[in-house]
């Protein structure tokens, strides 16, 4: 009788451990990597516009300094 109770007790422990393992495996977070639907756009127009503006302003200052009699 004791042997049978030990086997039944061990079987219960194994069932509980198996159920716990399945529960933990089911709750495991899923990581998915996917490419975006739309392409990534980086807008660099602001920097180029500022650079052109600074160059033009410097050229205007040079022209004014060279031709002070006009202004």
Steps between C-alpha positions, in 0.01 A plus 500: 500500500775740587666442166179583318453820705858601421444443127172696506668782697789511253256504208313792658825691543596435138156614377520820707856569381398436138200731530717770657760465223233533231351804673840669519575417136162639392565832677840550343517835315525492122746722314426570136719685255334649195597757242291820502231542235621848400862595431688704757536863387769729637450865415833681452362808323525720810875466535565558129274807497682654796839433347399666172353796685819556702711486185275749322506736799881489509518571128262795540712639786812469282331681210378778732847540653663515156246751363423730792437795268197326346323476836 
